[in-house]
Amino acid sequence: MPAIPSIELNDGRSIPQLGFGVFQIPPAETAEAVAHALRVGYRHIDTAEMYGNEREVGEAVRASGIDRAEVWVTSKLNNGFHEPGAARRAFDGTLAALGFDYVDLFLIHWPLPTLYDGDYVSTWKTLEELKADGRARSIGVSNFQVDHLQRLMDECDVVPAVNQIELHPYLQNRDVRDFDEDNGIATEAWSPIAQGAVLDDAAIRAIAEETGRSAAQVVLRWHVQHDNIVFPKSTTPERIEENFRIFDFELSEEQVEEIDALDRGEDGRTGPHPERFAYVP
């Protein structure tokens, strides 16, 4: 089993660079998918209240027989619970669903700047409370843009440990990624293969042929070499295993630059723009 490298966070903790994501995995399929990922060697699971499968993630971790301290579990605050009291209750619900007394990382899922009078600062201060009492070992954000991050840094005490953003060869989100790096915030990439859209790209397929790897492995390796934290998701055992095998080869500098050149900016975005997203389930 290859060793999974870790990224050191600004709070002194270390997060496995490769994880397993459960977005859009139905609850009925989540426990087995996570169980297989853990058998393969994944030790980082990324879920969210919004995904509706926290309970099954917790069941799989407990059933695995692996020490809880060896599995990094992330969850995220749902969009309907940004007000401090609601955020505290929602976090209690996350711990109850997972069956844990702490999470390794808890994120604000979306900034929602057009809702709650634009107040994500009080939400962040609530997460600071959760970190202070030890129930959220690390805290961070998801989908925050540069101005959102700067506001937190100006008005709050704790700099987010991570920022989870849409990031893949077609949307490299360089302004946000650079701000994260300049301010000691680790970048996590969601939709790392653009929901599969990049896998048929001629440049990526050529590199896959050169390296004898799949297109998905090439793209995930590109993320790793850019120091992104990445958590592909699949319910197919073979694909879960394939996505894990990205640490026994390396892309050349020229191959990395070829993928870098695929950036389409905003035209490459597959999900909603964080400045406008206002969905509350």
N, C-alpha and C positions, 0 to 999 in steps of 0.2 A: 504494500500500500504506500503510495507516494506521500511524503509529508506535505501538508497544506501550509503554506506560509501565512503569517499573521501580519496585520497592519496595526501599528501602535497608535492608539487614540490619544487625544490631547488630555484625557483624564488619567492617563497612565495604564489603562487596560489595553489588552490586545484582542483583536477580533480576527477570526479566520477569514482569509481573503476570498475563499470560495465557500458559498453556502448553497442551500436548496430552497427555492421559492415555492410557495403554495398558492399564489394568486390564480384564481379561476379553476382551481382543483375542487371539484364538488366534495362536500364533507364526507360523503360515503366512500370516496376514493382516497381521502387525505391520509388516513392512518397508515394504510398499506404503502402508499408512495413514500411517506416520511420514514416508515420502518425500513423500506428497501434502501433509501438514501443513507440511513444510519449504518446499515449493514455494509454498504459499499465503502463508507469511511467519512461521509460528510459529518461535520460537527457544528454546523451553523444552519439554523432554520429561520426563515423569514416569513412571518404571518402578519395578520392585521385583524382588528375587530371587523372591518368592512368585508373581509373575505368570508366570514362566517364559519371558519374551520379551526379556530383556536383550540377548541375542546379536543378535536382529533389529533392535533399536533401534540398536545400534552399527553394524550393516551399513548401515542407512538413512542414518545421519549421515555415515559415510565416503563412501557412494556419492553423496551430495548435492553434493559439491564445495564445500560451505560450510566455511570455516575452523572447526576444532574449537572454538577460543576463542569463536566467535560463537554457539554452541549450548549452552544451560544444560541439563545432564543430571542428573537426580536418580534415585537408587536407594535401596533400603531393606533393612535387615537382616532376614532371615527369622527366624521365631519359634523355630526349633530351635537357634539359634546364639548365644544370649545370653551364654554363658560366655566370658570373654575370649579364650582360645585359639581357640575355635570361631568367635568373631566376627572375629578376625583372618583366619582361613582363609576364612571366607565372603566377607569383603571382597575378598581376593585373587581369589576366584572371580568376584565381580562385575566386577572390572577385566578379568579374562581373558575373560569372556563378552562384555562391551562392546567389548573390544579397545582400551581407553583406558589411559593411565597415571595418570589421575585422574578423579574425578567432581566435579561442581560442588557437589553436596549429597548427603550420606548421612544417612539417618534410621534410628532405631530404630522398626520398623514398629508394634509394640504394646508397651505397658508390661508386660503379663502379670504383674500383681501377685500372682496366686495360684500362680505357678510360680517356680522358681529361688529358693525361700525369699524371694520378694518382692524379690530383688536385681536391680534395673535400674541401680543406681548403678555397679557394676563394669563393666556393659555400656557405660554412658555414658563412663566413664573410658577405655575402649578406643577409643571414637570420638574422644575428645580426643587420643589418641595418633595416630590417623589424620589428624586435622587438623594436628597438630604436624609430621608428616613431609610434609605437602603433598599427599598422595594423595586426601584429602577436603578440598576447598577450604573448604567450609562444612559444619557438622553441625547436626542438629536431631532432632526427635522427631515421632512421629505417634500420635495417639489418647491423648496424655497429658492427664490431668485436673489440676486445680489442685494437689492434694496431691502428685501425682507431680512436677510441675514445681517446686514449692516444695522438695521434698527434693533435687532435683538442684542447685538454687541454693544450698541450705544446705551440701551435702556435696562439691560439685565446683567446678572452677575456671572452666569455660566455660558461659555461659548459652546454651541452645539458640537458634540463629538463627531457626528456624521451628518451629511446631507444626501439623501437618497433622491436621485433625479433620473429622468429619462435620458439615457446615454447609450449610444451605439454608433457604428460607423457613419450612418446617415444623419445623425443629430449628435454632434460631439459636445454641444453645450459648453463651449470653451470659456465664455465669460464667467459662468457659474463655477465651472471646474477650476479655473485659475484663481478665482476669489477664494474658493475652499482651500486650495493649496497654500495660498499666501497667508491664510489665517489659521492654519493648523486644523482644518476641518476635513475629515476623510470623506471621499466621494464614493457613494454606492450607486451602481448602475442598475436601474430597472429597465425592463424590455431590452436586455443586452444584445439581442439579435434582431431587434426591430420587429418582433412578432413573426420572425422568420423571413422578413422581406429581404434581408441582406444575404441570405444563404444562396441565392441564385445569381448574385453579382459576379460578373465575369472576372474581376480582379481577385475577389476572394476565392472563387473556384480555382483560379490558376494557382494561387498560393497553396490551396489545399492539395492540389496535385503535386506541387513541388515538395511539400512536406510529408506527403503520404498520410494526411489527416483529413478529417471531415471539415466542411465549411464551418460548422458550429464550433468545433474545437479551435479552428484558426481564429475566429472572432473572440471567443472567450480568452484565448491566449493573448490576443491584442489588448484586451482589457487588463489582464494581469500585468502585462509589461508596462502599462500606463499607470499602475498602482491603484486601479479601481477595485473596489470590493464588488463581487458579482455573484448572483444567485439564480442561475437558470432553473426553470421548472419544467417538469415532465412527469407523466404518469407511466411512461414506457420504461420498463426495467433496463433495456439495452441503452436507451438514450440517457437515462440517469447515470449509468456506468460510463458511457462515452464522455459525458460532460465533466466527469471527475478526472479523466485522464488528460490533463492539460499541463502537467508539471514535469513531464519527461521529454519535452522538446521546447525549442525557442525559435521565435521568428527573428529573422535578420533585421538589421536596421532599415534596409531597403524595403523589406516586406511591411514593416510597421509604417513606414512613410507612404507606401502605396495605399494602405488602408486609411491612414490619416487623410489622404487626398480625396476620399469618398464623401466627405462632409457636405451635406446639402443645406446646412443651417435650418431655419424654420421650415423649409419645404420638406425636411426629413422627419419632422415630428409625427409620431403615430398616435400619441395621446393628447389630452387637452392641455391648453396653455395654463400654467399656474396663475397668471394674472387674471384670467377670466373664469376659471373653473369655480363653480358655485353649487355643486351637487351635494345635497344632504339626503341620505337614504332614509 
